Amino acid sequence: METIALINAYYDAFNRADWEGMLALLTDDVAHDLNQGPRETGRDAFRTFLARMDASYSEQLRDIAVMASADDTRAAAEYVVHGTYKASDAGLPEARGQQYVLPGGAFFEVRDGRIARVTNYYNLEDWIAQVSR
């Protein structure tokens, strides 16, 4: 399925910290639903999000499983995040280089061979507990 290859390419770029490679896979009007946060719209907003994430976190996604609808317009992925909290993010605990391992997932909409929506989910309380130790 083309959508599975697209989502795998998105996560491959993420694991290489190839932010421009990730952005190239998105529609101009991509909708990005942040975990327990607002929806941001557009590739520029996604670029800003990636820069903020890169400043505070170093992450690798492992055990990635991607599923897609028969018509290739929707997909879902689950994975395990292995990360380091390297710089404090506003409103969250202070960063001291804490390591964390956290299951996560995402839902996608695909349009014209690009990702049109990314909705991310993970257990924020679990992450806070891990970095607060």
Secondary structure, 3 states (H helix, E strand, C coil): CHHHHHHHHHHHHHHCCCHHHHHCCEEEEEEEECCCCCEEECHHHHHHHHHHHHHHEEEEEEEEEEEECCCCCEEEEEEEEEEEECCCCCCCCCCCCEEEEEEEEEEEEEECCEEEEEEEEECHHHHHHHHCC
